[in-house]
Amino acid sequence: MRRVVVVVLALILLSAVGVGLAVRGVATERSKPSSAPRRSSSALYEEVSVDPSGRPYDVALRRHGSGAAIVVRRPLAVLHAPSRQILVLGGEAVPYVRAGEYQAIDLARRPGDRYPVLGVWVDERGHRDDALVGVVVRERDTPVVRWQQLDRVAYVTDGGVGGITTVEWANRTKTLDNEVSRLYERELVDRGRQFFRADVDGTEGFDTVVFSNGFGDGGFPAVAGYDAEGRRAAVALWSMVAPWRLAFPKGTPPTQVRQREKALAACLAGRRTIDGGHHCRRLR
């Protein structure tokens, strides 16, 4: 019943935020600091980061202290999916997922049915903690030339975490105390780590990745990257706490990102307000 309520609330919020790729709820205590716009008490302002040419990013990139923030990718795992089917869901549901509970994503064939999974991190120089803000599953090694929203709400979480697993794990009989539930408790809760991977589906190789989404609770989208031949080459799970073009510098951004950037540019120029009457100013 709780999951149904969360999904309903997420869908209601989605309809209220037309320019975003995702709906995001209130951050949990364990969530990383959000890069959501900060507004002054005297006036309503949307703080905007811009690239060297002056073009706004869709999301402000913040830094803590004197360190300069950058966005980088790092390997998380190589996922082995013998069926070439994966499930995307809230990370807290991964330990107990059942067959048929979620719609599978069919992946392109790769050698050995093994798929690189990369994490997108906001790396703040001089700051103690980096933030994992997105995850990318590579289907093909061809370059992405175009990004497009694949699923408006790919997963919903009330724990600030997302998960990727295989249908093989979903098909296995589980107890309440299983290897994934123990990893979740030990790695994310006790040790405060931002992700873990597991080999639990009965075939050799990692089949499960559970990760902090860098924001908190809510519903979050999947975005597909297509190559020059129109084939899907990657699937990204995104939480909109870092600029899209810094995280994915290659390929035309999704329509929602381009629309947001255009609206922020007009707002900075004083031609419009945004998000219910907010003015815009550049983030220093």
Helices and strands as residue ranges (DSSP letters): H 2-16, E 23-24, E 45-48, E 69-80, E 85-90, G 91-96, E 105-106, G 111-113, E 114-124, E 131-138, E 146-157, E 161-166, H 167-171, H 179-183, I 184-190, E 195-198, E 208-212, E 218-226, E 232-238, H 244-247, H 255-268, E 279-282
